[in-house]
């Protein structure tokens, strides 16, 4: 094992009950309760047309435009894993396409997050497997390495440890640190309930908006 060609297998994945719980929480509420500082990947967009994603991260770091270690990650993925690839944000060459996503789906992979490009966008859009990427290109990848699996990675400042919970929906992708996940879940669930009350008040015409003028007054602005 050497830096640049390294595979780490002995990491702990987030528990299934936690993953199932986070699958019910929208990414904006998760982000809000991480103080809006740890949800990077703003350049990532869903290539698929429907469906959400939630699972433990199987992390990959690879040279831009090379997918050798991504192939290996699919081979070693456990059902429910989300394969998250730090590929330098380069969109010159695609990291995955229809064949790899189809194989990943057959292995039970819950989704892909690619900090780089994909190809076969039409086929991915027509499928049901969630795929997030920075761009689309027809140019294929190299298969030479180097790359690493099961190591900490970062996408736009969002650090993702192997085994962290990765959630994706229409608004993007957020990674929840495994150790902090129970507390974040508690806070996010409370916000779900609070927002439900707000929506009920809007529907009933009883929403209290006094906070807006109060906030302006606190900042020296006459409402």
N, C-alpha and C positions, 0 to 999 in steps of 0.2 A: 504494500500500500504506500502511495506517495501522494503528496499534495499535487493536485491536478488530475490524478487518476486515483480516486478514492471512493469506496462504497462503505457506508456506515449502516449497519442493519439493526443494531441494538439500541433503538430509541423507543420511548414510550408514547403510544398514541392516546389522544383524549378518549375518555370513556364513551361508550355508546349512548348511555342516557343523556350525557351532556350534549353530544352531537345531535341527538333527536330533539332536544329542547331548543338548541340554537337554530335548528331548521325551521322553526316557527316564528323566528324574530326577523323583521326586515333589517337589512344592512344599515340604513340610516340610524335606527335606534341603537344598534350595536356600536356604531361609530360615535354617537352622541355620548354614550356611557363609557367610552374610552377617551373622553375629553377631546374628541375630534382631532387627535394628534397622531394616531397610529393607523389610520386607514389610508394608506398610500395607493399607488396604482391607479391614479386618476386617468391615465392614458389607456387603461385597459377597457375594452368594450366587449359586450357579448356578441359572439358570432352566431350562436344558436338563436332561435326565434322564440322558444318557450321553455319554461322549466327553471327551477332554482337548484342550488348546489350547496351541500354542506357535508364536510367530512374532514378527517385528519390529513394533515399535509404530508405528502411524500415529496420532499424537496430535491430539486436538481439544480446544480450550477453548471453551465456549459459555455463553451466558447461561442460567440455570436455566429449564428448560421450553421451550427453543428448539432446533430441530434443523437449521436452515438449513445450517450448516457441516458437520454430520454427513452430510447428503445429498451435499455436495461431496466430502467425504472418501471416500465410497463410490465416487463417480465416478472419483476419481484413485487409488484403492487399487491396489497391485500384488498379484498372486496370492500368498497366504500371509501377507499383512499382518493384524495384529490391530488393530482400530480401538478406541482407548482414549479415552474421553470424560470430561473433567472438567466436570461440570455442576452443581457446587456441592453435590452430595449431596441436592438437593431432589427430593422424590417427589410433588410436586403434579401435574405433567404428565409424561407418558411422552416419552422421547426417541426411542425406536424401537419398532417393532412387527413384525407378521408381514410386511408388504410390504417394509420396509427390510431385515429379516434375509434374506428370500428373495432380494432383489436383491443384497445383499452376498454371499450364497452363490454366486449366478450369476457374480459377478465374481471368485470365488476367495478371498474374505476368509476368514481362518482362525478368526475369532471377534470378539466385541464385549465390551468392558468399559465399563459405563455407571455413572458415579458419579451416579446419579439413578435414575429409574424407567423401566420398560418396560411395554408392554401386549401384549395377545394372548398371555398367558402359556401358555395351553393349546397354541396352535399352536407356540410356541417349544419347549415341552417335548416335543412330538411330533416335532420336527425333529431334525436331527443337528448343527446348527451350535452351537458353544458360545457361550453368552450369560451374562454375569455382570452383576448389577445390584444396586442398593441396595433396590429395592422394585418394586411392581407397582401400576398404577393404570389405570383405563379412560379417564382424561382425556387427550386428545391434545395434541400440542405446537404451539407457534407456529413460524413460519418467517420471522422478520424479522432475526435476528442480534441483537447482534454475535457474533463468534466468530473463532477463529484455528485454523489447521491447521499441523502441523509445528513446534510450539513446545514448550518444556518445560512439563510439567504436574505436578500433585501430587494424590494421593488419600490422605487420612488420613496425611499425612507421607511417603508413598511417592512419591518424585520419579521421573518417567518422562520420559526424553529421547526424542525421535524416533529410531527405529532401535534402541532397547534391546530386549532379548529379554523377551517377556511370556509367562509360563507359567501355565496354569490347569488345575486338576483338582478333585476332590471337596472338597479342603481349602481352596480359594480361589485367589487370584491373587498372583503375585510378579513384579516387574520386575527384571531383571538388567542392570546397567549394561554397555553394550556393551564398553567398554574393559577392564573387570575380568572379563569373562565367562570367558576361558580359565582364569584362576586359580580362580575359583569352581567351574567345571566340574571341575577337577582335585580340589579338596577334596571336592566332593559325590560324585564317583565313589568316592573313598576311603571315604567314609562308607557308601555303598551296600554296599561289600565288607565293612566292619566290621559292619554290621547283619546281613548275611547270616550271618556267623560267629556272632553273638549268637543268631539264630534257630535255627541248627543246634545250638548248645549247649543252648538251651531244650528242643529236641526230644529231645536225648540225655540230659538231666538233669545236665549238667555245668557249668551256668552259675555263674560265680564272683560271689557277691554280697558279698564282704568289703568292698567299697568303701563300702557303706552305713554300717556300723559305724565304719569309719575316718573317714568324713566327719563323723559325729556326734561322735566323740571329738575331732576337730580343733576342733569348736565348743563343747567343754566339756560335752557331753552324754554321760553314761554309757550305753553301749548296753545 
